[in-house]
Amino acid sequence: MARISVQIDDFDIAAEIAALQNGDLSIGGLVTFTGTVRDVGGTLDSMTLEHYPGMTEKQLQLIAGQAEERWPLAGCTIIHRYGTLKPGENIVLVITASAHRKAAFEAAEFLMDFLKSEAPFWKKEDGQEGSLWVDASDRDTVALERWQKTKTE
Amino acid sequence: MQLVYFASLREALGCAEENYTPPHDVTTVEELIRHLRTRSDIHAAALHSSKMLRVAVNQTHAKPDHPVSDEDEVAIFPPVTGG
């Protein structure tokens, strides 16, 4: 069972790795992905994330279940923050653990691709020109389709 | 049914959640959206582009032909942008 958390507070990556590892000596590789608030032009004051309480947790659990079916994972963790975040702050953490690195790398990428297209979160940027909802990217749809075409193992 | 709106759609409609009973001939997600557009000019504008709308029935992503009934929680929102 994956650890899923949707929270306002920041997360501690080292503590999350230790919790996932939890003395399981069959684990030979852990991959972590951290998504942070980007401010390319120096114009962003903050970013506010809204989500659909209830569905978000359900959807993340579903995505984690799909990854666990597809790769031989010892476990995985998905933590996603909501609320108002400053540039540079953490948004999302994905950790995958497996005996070998390939499964852990692939599963982490799969989790992020599905999360970006299917988890009900919405970003709003607050900057010098006011508040603007972030548009969904076509790249995310393309990233998702890749997994639907290629069935690994 | 319970209608729930998120993000830009919630702001455009000025409503996060409402109890609403659509006409009896509304049986699918697609028919519901089509009906909701007729409620006001604001609804027509906010729900105008099906391409920019996603729907979840009882907190699960649903396609346009998915059935809807009075006991359902139906959420309508723009494409998601988390991660």
gemmi code that builds the backbone of each chain (N, CA, C; Angstrom):
import gemmi

chains = {
    "A": [
        ("MET", (0.848, -1.206, 0.000), (0.000, 0.000, 0.000), (0.880, 1.251, 0.000)),
        ("ALA", (0.591, 2.109, -0.914), (1.389, 3.335, -1.033), (1.046, 4.315, 0.084)),
        ("ARG", (2.015, 5.164, 0.416), (1.711, 6.254, 1.343), (1.305, 7.466, 0.509)),
        ("ILE", (0.086, 7.943, 0.738), (-0.447, 9.087, 0.002), (-0.746, 10.187, 1.012)),
        ("SER", (-0.305, 11.393, 0.727), (-0.674, 12.501, 1.604), (-0.897, 13.770, 0.783)),
        ("VAL", (-2.013, 14.431, 1.052), (-2.312, 15.720, 0.433), (-2.353, 16.702, 1.587)),
        ("GLN", (-1.422, 17.651, 1.589), (-1.218, 18.452, 2.796), (-0.790, 19.880, 2.498)),
        ("ILE", (-0.996, 20.744, 3.471), (-0.570, 22.143, 3.339), (0.928, 22.242, 3.644)),
        ("ASP", (1.360, 21.512, 4.655), (2.731, 21.623, 5.155), (3.776, 21.044, 4.199)),
        ("ASP", (4.996, 21.516, 4.364), (6.129, 21.004, 3.595), (6.434, 19.564, 4.041)),
        ("PHE", (7.255, 18.883, 3.249), (7.644, 17.516, 3.593), (9.153, 17.440, 3.778)),
        ("ASP", (9.580, 16.401, 4.522), (10.992, 16.173, 4.804), (11.427, 14.954, 3.985)),
        ("ILE", (12.190, 15.220, 2.933), (12.518, 14.159, 1.969), (13.281, 13.018, 2.634)),
        ("ALA", (14.268, 13.354, 3.469), (15.074, 12.301, 4.124), (14.203, 11.436, 5.030)),
        ("ALA", (13.299, 12.090, 5.764), (12.416, 11.336, 6.669), (11.473, 10.433, 5.872)),
        ("GLU", (11.036, 10.918, 4.704), (10.127, 10.118, 3.867), (10.846, 8.916, 3.259)),
        ("ILE", (12.107, 9.101, 2.879), (12.896, 7.987, 2.339), (13.069, 6.929, 3.426)),
        ("ALA", (13.425, 7.386, 4.626), (13.639, 6.450, 5.742), (12.362, 5.689, 6.073)),
        ("ALA", (11.227, 6.390, 6.027), (9.947, 5.751, 6.353), (9.580, 4.706, 5.305)),
        ("LEU", (9.875, 5.017, 4.039), (9.558, 4.066, 2.970), (10.488, 2.849, 3.041)),
        ("GLN", (11.746, 3.107, 3.323), (12.731, 2.023, 3.390), (12.433, 1.099, 4.574)),
        ("ASN", (12.216, 1.689, 5.715), (11.738, 0.991, 6.913), (12.375, -0.384, 7.147)),
        ("GLY", (13.693, -0.451, 6.991), (14.415, -1.689, 7.265), (14.242, -2.791, 6.236)),
        ("ASP", (13.616, -2.497, 5.095), (13.409, -3.507, 4.052), (14.708, -3.674, 3.252)),
        ("LEU", (15.459, -4.748, 3.541), (16.773, -4.934, 2.912), (16.686, -5.468, 1.488)),
        ("SER", (15.484, -5.766, 1.014), (15.333, -6.194, -0.383), (15.368, -4.983, -1.322)),
        ("ILE", (15.257, -3.796, -0.749), (15.287, -2.579, -1.574), (16.729, -2.277, -1.973)),
        ("GLY", (16.938, -2.082, -3.298), (18.286, -1.779, -3.773), (18.357, -0.404, -4.397)),
        ("GLY", (17.205, 0.225, -4.594), (17.203, 1.553, -5.208), (15.952, 2.325, -4.858)),
        ("LEU", (16.177, 3.590, -4.517), (15.041, 4.491, -4.289), (15.205, 5.684, -5.208)),
        ("VAL", (14.128, 6.047, -5.920), (14.159, 7.229, -6.768), (13.224, 8.262, -6.155)),
        ("THR", (13.707, 9.504, -6.049), (12.812, 10.557, -5.576), (12.693, 11.629, -6.641)),
        ("PHE", (11.496, 12.141, -6.786), (11.258, 13.303, -7.633), (10.620, 14.376, -6.767)),
        ("THR", (11.152, 15.589, -6.824), (10.551, 16.714, -6.119), (10.183, 17.785, -7.132)),
        ("GLY", (8.936, 18.191, -7.127), (8.496, 19.297, -7.976), (8.439, 20.561, -7.132)),
        ("THR", (8.969, 21.682, -7.673), (9.009, 22.928, -6.904), (8.356, 24.067, -7.686)),
        ("VAL", (8.038, 25.130, -7.006), (7.411, 26.293, -7.654), (8.469, 27.038, -8.472)),
        ("ARG", (8.202, 27.161, -9.763), (9.162, 27.766, -10.689), (8.795, 29.238, -10.916)),
        ("ASP", (9.815, 30.065, -11.016), (9.580, 31.476, -11.348), (10.649, 31.887, -12.340)),
        ("VAL", (10.382, 31.676, -13.621), (11.396, 31.884, -14.656), (11.715, 33.363, -14.849)),
        ("GLY", (10.692, 34.191, -14.936), (10.920, 35.606, -15.258), (11.065, 36.512, -14.052)),
        ("GLY", (10.999, 35.978, -12.871), (11.083, 36.812, -11.666), (9.823, 37.626, -11.430)),
        ("THR", (8.696, 37.189, -11.973), (7.456, 37.968, -11.862), (6.407, 37.308, -10.959)),
        ("LEU", (6.754, 36.133, -10.437), (5.762, 35.390, -9.642), (5.889, 35.729, -8.152)),
        ("ASP", (4.775, 36.130, -7.541), (4.789, 36.365, -6.093), (4.547, 35.055, -5.351)),
        ("SER", (3.529, 34.331, -5.791), (3.213, 33.053, -5.154), (2.337, 32.226, -6.088)),
        ("MET", (2.148, 30.979, -5.713), (1.281, 30.090, -6.490), (0.295, 29.457, -5.515)),
        ("THR", (-0.974, 29.433, -5.904), (-1.972, 28.830, -5.026), (-2.521, 27.571, -5.687)),
        ("LEU", (-2.475, 26.482, -4.937), (-2.963, 25.199, -5.453), (-4.282, 24.846, -4.797)),
        ("GLU", (-5.247, 24.550, -5.667), (-6.571, 24.115, -5.208), (-6.701, 22.638, -5.557)),
        ("HIS", (-7.461, 21.878, -4.768), (-7.685, 20.480, -5.136), (-9.081, 20.039, -4.750)),
        ("TYR", (-9.423, 18.829, -5.092), (-10.759, 18.274, -4.869), (-10.641, 17.256, -3.733)),
        ("PRO", (-10.828, 17.717, -2.478), (-10.641, 16.809, -1.336), (-11.502, 15.559, -1.497)),
        ("GLY", (-10.927, 14.438, -1.217), (-11.655, 13.174, -1.385), (-11.248, 12.518, -2.692)),
        ("MET", (-11.528, 13.198, -3.809), (-11.152, 12.615, -5.102), (-9.637, 12.596, -5.266)),
        ("THR", (-8.962, 13.628, -4.779), (-7.506, 13.705, -4.943), (-6.835, 12.473, -4.333)),
        ("GLU", (-7.173, 12.174, -3.091), (-6.566, 11.032, -2.392), (-6.900, 9.732, -3.121)),
        ("LYS", (-8.170, 9.607, -3.550), (-8.620, 8.406, -4.261), (-7.842, 8.216, -5.570)),
        ("GLN", (-7.687, 9.329, -6.292), (-7.018, 9.285, -7.587), (-5.533, 8.954, -7.423)),
        ("LEU", (-4.882, 9.515, -6.424), (-3.459, 9.231, -6.196), (-3.267, 7.767, -5.797)),
        ("GLN", (-4.188, 7.243, -4.987), (-4.128, 5.836, -4.582), (-4.272, 4.924, -5.811)),
        ("LEU", (-5.170, 5.320, -6.700), (-5.415, 4.559, -7.932), (-4.161, 4.528, -8.820)),
        ("ILE", (-3.537, 5.697, -8.970), (-2.332, 5.815, -9.797), (-1.203, 4.972, -9.178)),
        ("ALA", (-1.065, 5.045, -7.854), (-0.023, 4.275, -7.161), (-0.277, 2.774, -7.343)),
        ("GLY", (-1.535, 2.370, -7.291), (-1.901, 0.969, -7.483), (-1.510, 0.478, -8.876)),
        ("GLN", (-1.709, 1.353, -9.859), (-1.342, 0.996, -11.248), (0.170, 0.815, -11.368)),
        ("ALA", (0.932, 1.673, -10.704), (2.404, 1.563, -10.744), (2.846, 0.274, -10.051)),
        ("GLU", (2.200, -0.053, -8.944), (2.582, -1.259, -8.199), (2.241, -2.538, -8.967)),
        ("GLU", (1.208, -2.456, -9.810), (0.866, -3.602, -10.654), (1.863, -3.765, -11.783)),
        ("ARG", (2.367, -2.639, -12.267), (3.193, -2.637, -13.462), (4.673, -2.905, -13.193)),
        ("TRP", (5.145, -2.453, -12.032), (6.563, -2.654, -11.688), (6.687, -3.364, -10.341)),
        ("PRO", (7.758, -4.119, -10.141), (7.945, -4.807, -8.856), (8.474, -3.846, -7.792)),
        ("LEU", (7.578, -3.068, -7.233), (7.976, -2.048, -6.257), (7.875, -2.599, -4.838)),
        ("ALA", (8.840, -2.169, -4.001), (8.737, -2.496, -2.573), (7.791, -1.512, -1.893)),
        ("GLY", (7.557, -0.383, -2.556), (6.638, 0.618, -2.029), (6.793, 1.933, -2.745)),
        ("CYS", (5.837, 2.840, -2.533), (5.982, 4.188, -3.077), (5.254, 5.189, -2.198)),
        ("THR", (5.684, 6.434, -2.326), (5.131, 7.537, -1.539), (4.777, 8.670, -2.484)),
        ("ILE", (3.585, 9.228, -2.318), (3.216, 10.433, -3.078), (2.705, 11.460, -2.083)),
        ("ILE", (3.364, 12.626, -2.053), (2.919, 13.724, -1.200), (2.711, 14.942, -2.093)),
        ("HIS", (1.556, 15.540, -2.008), (1.267, 16.724, -2.815), (0.748, 17.821, -1.901)),
        ("ARG", (1.316, 19.000, -2.016), (0.872, 20.121, -1.183), (-0.216, 20.931, -1.871)),
        ("TYR", (-0.982, 21.663, -1.094), (-1.935, 22.630, -1.634), (-1.862, 23.895, -0.782)),
        ("GLY", (-2.599, 24.913, -1.210), (-2.520, 26.194, -0.515), (-1.586, 27.138, -1.255)),
        ("THR", (-1.096, 28.152, -0.573), (-0.270, 29.173, -1.223), (1.210, 28.903, -0.972)),
        ("LEU", (1.966, 28.831, -2.070), (3.386, 28.487, -2.004), (4.220, 29.572, -2.695)),
        ("LYS", (5.410, 29.786, -2.171), (6.322, 30.794, -2.731), (7.258, 30.134, -3.755)),
        ("PRO", (7.827, 30.931, -4.680), (8.792, 30.372, -5.625), (9.897, 29.619, -4.882)),
        ("GLY", (10.266, 28.472, -5.400), (11.310, 27.656, -4.782), (10.779, 26.635, -3.787)),
        ("GLU", (9.557, 26.823, -3.333), (9.012, 25.875, -2.350), (8.633, 24.546, -3.013)),
        ("ASN", (8.614, 23.506, -2.191), (8.226, 22.181, -2.681), (6.726, 22.122, -2.974)),
        ("ILE", (6.380, 21.418, -4.068), (4.966, 21.165, -4.380), (4.650, 19.683, -4.196)),
        ("VAL", (5.477, 18.844, -4.816), (5.135, 17.422, -4.867), (6.374, 16.560, -4.640)),
        ("LEU", (6.163, 15.438, -3.986), (7.242, 14.458, -3.786), (6.747, 13.073, -4.198)),
        ("VAL", (7.535, 12.414, -5.035), (7.262, 11.024, -5.395), (8.505, 10.216, -5.042)),
        ("ILE", (8.339, 9.142, -4.301), (9.455, 8.231, -4.030), (9.021, 6.823, -4.423)),
        ("THR", (9.898, 6.145, -5.148), (9.636, 4.748, -5.485), (10.812, 3.914, -4.992)),
        ("ALA", (10.504, 2.715, -4.524), (11.554, 1.827, -4.016), (11.400, 0.468, -4.679)),
        ("SER", (12.559, -0.081, -5.111), (12.523, -1.385, -5.760), (13.870, -2.088, -5.556)),
        ("ALA", (13.940, -3.346, -5.933), (15.202, -4.081, -5.830), (16.237, -3.479, -6.771)),
        ("HIS", (15.767, -3.053, -7.960), (16.684, -2.532, -8.986), (16.238, -1.151, -9.465)),
        ("ARG", (17.200, -0.396, -9.984), (16.923, 1.014, -10.286), (15.933, 1.226, -11.423)),
        ("LYS", (15.963, 0.307, -12.428), (15.141, 0.547, -13.622), (13.666, 0.675, -13.259)),
        ("ALA", (13.180, -0.248, -12.454), (11.767, -0.224, -12.049), (11.465, 1.047, -11.258)),
        ("ALA", (12.395, 1.426, -10.383), (12.168, 2.612, -9.548), (12.131, 3.891, -10.389)),
        ("PHE", (13.087, 4.002, -11.357), (13.094, 5.183, -12.236), (11.812, 5.251, -13.065)),
        ("GLU", (11.486, 4.126, -13.700), (10.314, 4.127, -14.589), (9.030, 4.398, -13.822)),
        ("ALA", (8.884, 3.763, -12.673), (7.650, 3.936, -11.897), (7.502, 5.380, -11.416)),
        ("ALA", (8.613, 6.017, -11.050), (8.547, 7.414, -10.589), (8.072, 8.321, -11.722)),
        ("GLU", (8.583, 8.053, -12.926), (8.181, 8.882, -14.066), (6.711, 8.644, -14.420)),
        ("PHE", (6.322, 7.397, -14.375), (4.924, 7.012, -14.623), (4.001, 7.713, -13.620)),
        ("LEU", (4.360, 7.688, -12.351), (3.535, 8.317, -11.314), (3.391, 9.815, -11.566)),
        ("MET", (4.477, 10.477, -11.923), (4.404, 11.922, -12.176), (3.575, 12.221, -13.424)),
        ("ASP", (3.753, 11.428, -14.476), (2.987, 11.664, -15.704), (1.489, 11.501, -15.449)),
        ("PHE", (1.114, 10.477, -14.702), (-0.308, 10.253, -14.433), (-0.850, 11.296, -13.462)),
        ("LEU", (-0.046, 11.613, -12.467), (-0.462, 12.628, -11.496), (-0.761, 13.956, -12.206)),
        ("LYS", (0.108, 14.342, -13.126), (-0.063, 15.635, -13.791), (-1.318, 15.695, -14.648)),
        ("SER", (-1.745, 14.546, -15.178), (-2.924, 14.541, -16.052), (-4.200, 14.116, -15.355)),
        ("GLU", (-4.120, 13.439, -14.226), (-5.328, 12.856, -13.644), (-5.643, 13.271, -12.207)),
        ("ALA", (-4.673, 13.784, -11.481), (-4.970, 14.180, -10.098), (-5.621, 15.572, -10.107)),
        ("PRO", (-6.751, 15.722, -9.423), (-7.493, 16.996, -9.505), (-6.888, 18.132, -8.679)),
        ("PHE", (-5.819, 18.706, -9.244), (-5.181, 19.896, -8.679), (-5.211, 20.995, -9.748)),
        ("TRP", (-5.315, 22.227, -9.286), (-5.265, 23.380, -10.201), (-4.370, 24.443, -9.609)),
        ("LYS", (-3.500, 25.015, -10.469), (-2.545, 26.030, -10.034), (-2.990, 27.412, -10.498)),
        ("LYS", (-2.850, 28.372, -9.588), (-3.115, 29.759, -9.947), (-1.878, 30.571, -9.596)),
        ("GLU", (-1.391, 31.341, -10.540), (-0.198, 32.146, -10.294), (-0.587, 33.564, -9.905)),
        ("ASP", (-0.012, 34.034, -8.800), (-0.256, 35.403, -8.367), (1.019, 36.189, -8.625)),
        ("GLY", (0.924, 37.164, -9.502), (2.126, 37.918, -9.857), (1.812, 39.374, -10.101)),
        ("GLN", (2.776, 40.050, -10.741), (2.633, 41.481, -10.975), (1.428, 41.815, -11.847)),
        ("GLU", (1.033, 40.884, -12.709), (-0.094, 41.173, -13.600), (-1.407, 40.597, -13.075)),
        ("GLY", (-1.445, 40.330, -11.783), (-2.687, 39.790, -11.212), (-2.629, 38.288, -11.046)),
        ("SER", (-3.808, 37.672, -10.938), (-3.887, 36.223, -10.720), (-4.352, 35.529, -11.982)),
        ("LEU", (-3.622, 34.478, -12.345), (-3.974, 33.759, -13.566), (-3.926, 32.256, -13.338)),
        ("TRP", (-4.986, 31.550, -13.764), (-4.973, 30.089, -13.696), (-3.991, 29.550, -14.723)),
        ("VAL", (-3.244, 28.558, -14.357), (-2.267, 27.943, -15.265), (-3.019, 27.039, -16.243)),
        ("ASP", (-2.671, 27.152, -17.540), (-3.303, 26.292, -18.548), (-2.674, 24.910, -18.543)),
        ("ALA", (-3.484, 23.906, -18.826), (-2.969, 22.538, -18.931), (-2.060, 22.450, -20.147)),
        ("SER", (-1.007, 21.649, -20.028), (-0.032, 21.545, -21.111), (-0.302, 20.314, -21.969)),
        ("ASP", (-0.188, 20.492, -23.292), (-0.349, 19.360, -24.209), (0.744, 18.320, -23.998)),
        ("ARG", (1.900, 18.810, -23.511), (3.028, 17.902, -23.273), (2.658, 16.822, -22.256)),
        ("ASP", (1.812, 17.213, -21.290), (1.410, 16.255, -20.265), (0.552, 15.133, -20.860)),
        ("THR", (-0.300, 15.494, -21.817), (-1.135, 14.496, -22.485), (-0.262, 13.556, -23.298)),
        ("VAL", (0.728, 14.127, -23.977), (1.643, 13.315, -24.785), (2.419, 12.347, -23.887)),
        ("ALA", (2.860, 12.862, -22.711), (3.620, 12.039, -21.767), (2.781, 10.849, -21.288)),
        ("LEU", (1.505, 11.088, -21.123), (0.597, 10.047, -20.645), (0.380, 8.979, -21.717)),
        ("GLU", (0.203, 9.452, -22.952), (-0.079, 8.524, -24.056), (1.060, 7.541, -24.273)),
        ("ARG", (2.270, 8.000, -23.971), (3.448, 7.132, -24.127), (3.301, 5.879, -23.272)),
        ("TRP", (2.789, 6.029, -22.051), (2.649, 4.883, -21.157), (1.516, 3.955, -21.607)),
        ("GLN", (0.511, 4.551, -22.264), (-0.610, 3.727, -22.726), (-0.199, 2.889, -23.929)),
        ("LYS", (0.771, 3.406, -24.695), (1.261, 2.660, -25.874), (2.227, 1.554, -25.451)),
        ("THR", (3.203, 1.924, -24.603), (4.252, 0.961, -24.259), (3.917, 0.241, -22.958)),
        ("LYS", (3.786, -1.030, -23.038), (3.584, -1.828, -21.817), (4.932, -2.471, -21.483)),
        ("THR", (5.508, -2.015, -20.385), (6.788, -2.595, -19.984), (6.543, -3.862, -19.183)),
        ("GLU", (7.298, -4.842, -19.459), (7.245, -6.135, -18.767), (5.828, -6.703, -18.710)),
    ],
    "B": [
        ("MET", (-29.025, 16.277, -7.616), (-27.622, 15.879, -7.536), (-26.796, 17.028, -6.947)),
        ("GLN", (-25.601, 16.657, -6.472), (-24.706, 17.668, -5.937), (-23.741, 18.071, -7.053)),
        ("LEU", (-23.735, 19.336, -7.416), (-22.814, 19.814, -8.446), (-21.669, 20.548, -7.764)),
        ("VAL", (-20.457, 20.217, -8.166), (-19.267, 20.819, -7.567), (-18.407, 21.414, -8.684)),
        ("TYR", (-17.913, 22.614, -8.459), (-17.092, 23.280, -9.478), (-15.741, 23.661, -8.884)),
        ("PHE", (-14.720, 23.622, -9.737), (-13.387, 23.959, -9.253), (-12.685, 24.991, -10.141)),
        ("ALA", (-11.688, 25.626, -9.540), (-10.732, 26.510, -10.221), (-11.431, 27.610, -11.036)),
        ("SER", (-11.014, 27.795, -12.296), (-11.551, 28.909, -13.080), (-13.058, 28.787, -13.276)),
        ("LEU", (-13.565, 27.570, -13.321), (-15.001, 27.364, -13.523), (-15.787, 27.808, -12.285)),
        ("ARG", (-15.246, 27.484, -11.119), (-15.866, 27.917, -9.861), (-15.939, 29.450, -9.815)),
        ("GLU", (-14.847, 30.095, -10.232), (-14.833, 31.559, -10.219), (-15.800, 32.140, -11.241)),
        ("ALA", (-15.829, 31.553, -12.442), (-16.703, 32.072, -13.499), (-18.175, 31.948, -13.103)),
        ("LEU", (-18.529, 30.837, -12.445), (-19.928, 30.624, -12.068), (-20.259, 31.273, -10.719)),
        ("GLY", (-19.225, 31.674, -9.973), (-19.446, 32.259, -8.650), (-20.085, 31.276, -7.699)),
        ("CYS", (-19.735, 29.994, -7.865), (-20.377, 28.941, -7.070), (-19.420, 27.761, -6.924)),
        ("ALA", (-19.239, 27.273, -5.699), (-18.371, 26.117, -5.471), (-19.180, 24.821, -5.456)),
        ("GLU", (-20.406, 24.906, -4.991), (-21.183, 23.684, -4.793), (-22.665, 24.047, -4.742)),
        ("GLU", (-23.508, 23.229, -5.344), (-24.952, 23.476, -5.266), (-25.720, 22.177, -5.418)),
        ("ASN", (-26.895, 22.155, -4.817), (-27.791, 21.026, -5.017), (-28.689, 21.392, -6.186)),
        ("TYR", (-28.758, 20.496, -7.176), (-29.483, 20.858, -8.393), (-30.197, 19.643, -8.948)),
        ("THR", (-31.404, 19.836, -9.386), (-32.155, 18.732, -9.998), (-32.390, 19.046, -11.471)),
        ("PRO", (-31.668, 18.356, -12.350), (-31.859, 18.613, -13.780), (-33.159, 17.938, -14.265)),
        ("PRO", (-33.645, 18.318, -15.462), (-34.840, 17.660, -16.014), (-34.616, 16.149, -16.181)),
        ("HIS", (-35.699, 15.401, -16.232), (-35.610, 13.932, -16.283), (-34.890, 13.386, -17.527)),
        ("ASP", (-34.935, 14.157, -18.619), (-34.300, 13.644, -19.844), (-32.773, 13.810, -19.825)),
        ("VAL", (-32.235, 14.328, -18.746), (-30.772, 14.435, -18.600), (-30.252, 13.163, -17.931)),
        ("THR", (-29.598, 12.304, -18.720), (-29.166, 11.007, -18.180), (-27.667, 10.761, -18.291)),
        ("THR", (-26.965, 11.624, -19.036), (-25.514, 11.430, -19.176), (-24.775, 12.736, -18.871)),
        ("VAL", (-23.462, 12.605, -18.695), (-22.598, 13.765, -18.463), (-22.776, 14.796, -19.579)),
        ("GLU", (-22.761, 14.317, -20.819), (-22.868, 15.215, -21.968), (-24.205, 15.974, -21.949)),
        ("GLU", (-25.289, 15.255, -21.655), (-26.607, 15.898, -21.609), (-26.691, 16.909, -20.467)),
        ("LEU", (-26.016, 16.584, -19.363), (-26.020, 17.493, -18.215), (-25.334, 18.812, -18.565)),
        ("ILE", (-24.155, 18.707, -19.180), (-23.416, 19.921, -19.572), (-24.263, 20.743, -20.536)),
        ("ARG", (-24.859, 20.056, -21.507), (-25.671, 20.756, -22.502), (-26.839, 21.478, -21.803)),
        ("HIS", (-27.420, 20.816, -20.831), (-28.526, 21.437, -20.100), (-28.049, 22.623, -19.258)),
        ("LEU", (-26.935, 22.437, -18.560), (-26.441, 23.506, -17.669), (-26.140, 24.795, -18.445)),
        ("ARG", (-25.716, 24.633, -19.713), (-25.429, 25.816, -20.547), (-26.666, 26.691, -20.724)),
        ("THR", (-27.849, 26.104, -20.638), (-29.077, 26.865, -20.900), (-29.556, 27.616, -19.645)),
        ("ARG", (-28.861, 27.454, -18.507), (-29.357, 28.071, -17.269), (-29.192, 29.589, -17.243)),
        ("SER", (-28.123, 30.088, -17.831), (-27.920, 31.552, -17.877), (-26.821, 31.858, -18.891)),
        ("ASP", (-26.668, 33.132, -19.192), (-25.589, 33.534, -20.103), (-24.232, 33.208, -19.492)),
        ("ILE", (-24.146, 33.357, -18.166), (-22.884, 33.056, -17.474), (-22.554, 31.569, -17.624)),
        ("HIS", (-23.540, 30.722, -17.429), (-23.333, 29.279, -17.611), (-22.936, 28.967, -19.053)),
        ("ALA", (-23.645, 29.599, -19.992), (-23.359, 29.345, -21.414), (-21.902, 29.678, -21.721)),
        ("ALA", (-21.424, 30.798, -21.184), (-20.046, 31.229, -21.456), (-19.040, 30.318, -20.743)),
        ("ALA", (-19.288, 30.030, -19.468), (-18.332, 29.259, -18.669), (-18.221, 27.805, -19.134)),
        ("LEU", (-19.328, 27.258, -19.644), (-19.353, 25.833, -20.026), (-19.284, 25.655, -21.541)),
        ("HIS", (-18.973, 26.740, -22.216), (-19.045, 26.769, -23.679), (-18.170, 25.712, -24.376)),
        ("SER", (-16.928, 25.533, -23.899), (-16.017, 24.634, -24.610), (-15.900, 23.275, -23.927)),
        ("SER", (-16.477, 22.241, -24.548), (-16.389, 20.891, -23.972), (-14.945, 20.436, -23.857)),
        ("LYS", (-14.116, 20.916, -24.778), (-12.696, 20.537, -24.771), (-11.988, 21.005, -23.505)),
        ("MET", (-12.470, 22.093, -22.936), (-11.832, 22.668, -21.747), (-12.504, 22.233, -20.442)),
        ("LEU", (-13.384, 21.241, -20.525), (-14.081, 20.766, -19.332), (-13.761, 19.307, -19.051)),
        ("ARG", (-13.623, 19.002, -17.774), (-13.492, 17.614, -17.326), (-14.590, 17.373, -16.298)),
        ("VAL", (-15.055, 16.123, -16.241), (-16.133, 15.805, -15.316), (-15.761, 14.575, -14.494)),
        ("ALA", (-16.093, 14.608, -13.207), (-15.943, 13.431, -12.358), (-17.314, 13.118, -11.755)),
        ("VAL", (-17.715, 11.859, -11.826), (-18.966, 11.433, -11.204), (-18.592, 10.605, -9.977)),
        ("ASN", (-19.077, 11.036, -8.825), (-18.737, 10.395, -7.547), (-17.222, 10.236, -7.382)),
        ("GLN", (-16.510, 11.308, -7.727), (-15.064, 11.419, -7.511), (-14.231, 10.476, -8.372)),
        ("THR", (-14.797, 10.070, -9.519), (-14.050, 9.281, -10.500), (-14.208, 9.954, -11.866)),
        ("HIS", (-13.096, 10.092, -12.604), (-13.159, 10.713, -13.931), (-14.222, 10.027, -14.788)),
        ("ALA", (-15.015, 10.830, -15.488), (-16.108, 10.269, -16.283), (-16.090, 10.825, -17.701)),
        ("LYS", (-16.405, 9.963, -18.663), (-16.469, 10.352, -20.073), (-17.863, 10.953, -20.366)),
        ("PRO", (-18.013, 11.611, -21.537), (-19.301, 12.255, -21.846), (-20.519, 11.315, -21.801)),
        ("ASP", (-20.314, 10.046, -22.118), (-21.476, 9.136, -22.152), (-21.742, 8.472, -20.790)),
        ("HIS", (-21.003, 8.868, -19.766), (-21.193, 8.289, -18.426), (-22.573, 8.683, -17.881)),
        ("PRO", (-23.318, 7.735, -17.312), (-24.642, 8.080, -16.774), (-24.560, 8.970, -15.530)),
        ("VAL", (-25.554, 9.818, -15.352), (-25.671, 10.616, -14.120), (-27.089, 10.451, -13.569)),
        ("SER", (-27.179, 10.432, -12.244), (-28.500, 10.329, -11.626), (-28.575, 11.271, -10.437)),
        ("ASP", (-29.737, 11.363, -9.843), (-29.967, 12.369, -8.813), (-29.137, 12.167, -7.553)),
        ("GLU", (-28.673, 10.955, -7.295), (-27.890, 10.692, -6.075), (-26.408, 11.007, -6.275)),
        ("ASP", (-26.022, 11.359, -7.494), (-24.591, 11.511, -7.792), (-24.018, 12.850, -7.342)),
        ("GLU", (-22.699, 12.811, -7.060), (-21.922, 14.041, -6.916), (-21.200, 14.224, -8.245)),
        ("VAL", (-21.536, 15.293, -8.942), (-20.934, 15.529, -10.254), (-20.056, 16.778, -10.162)),
        ("ALA", (-18.765, 16.586, -10.422), (-17.822, 17.702, -10.373), (-17.446, 18.097, -11.793)),
        ("ILE", (-17.436, 19.398, -12.038), (-17.053, 19.910, -13.362), (-15.885, 20.867, -13.143)),
        ("PHE", (-14.835, 20.685, -13.965), (-13.637, 21.502, -13.749), (-12.797, 21.586, -15.017)),
        ("PRO", (-11.879, 22.558, -15.076), (-10.974, 22.636, -16.232), (-9.929, 21.523, -16.156)),
        ("PRO", (-9.195, 21.269, -17.264), (-8.114, 20.269, -17.214), (-7.176, 20.546, -16.040)),
        ("VAL", (-6.703, 19.491, -15.406), (-5.936, 19.644, -14.166), (-4.502, 20.120, -14.437)),
        ("THR", (-3.906, 20.790, -13.445), (-2.558, 21.352, -13.624), (-1.678, 21.150, -12.386)),
        ("GLY", (-1.815, 20.002, -11.734), (-1.002, 19.740, -10.546), (0.399, 19.266, -10.897)),
        ("GLY", (1.117, 18.821, -9.881), (2.449, 18.249, -10.096), (3.561, 19.260, -9.943)),
    ],
}
model = gemmi.Model(1)
for chain_id, residues in chains.items():
    chain = gemmi.Chain(chain_id)
    for i, (resn, *xyz) in enumerate(residues, 1):
        res = gemmi.Residue()
        res.name, res.seqid = resn, gemmi.SeqId(i, " ")
        for name, pos in zip(("N", "CA", "C"), xyz):
            atom = gemmi.Atom()
            atom.name, atom.element = name, gemmi.Element(name[0])
            atom.pos, atom.b_iso = gemmi.Position(*pos), 0.0
            res.add_atom(atom)
        chain.add_residue(res)
    model.add_chain(chain)
structure = gemmi.Structure()
structure.add_model(model)
structure.setup_entities()
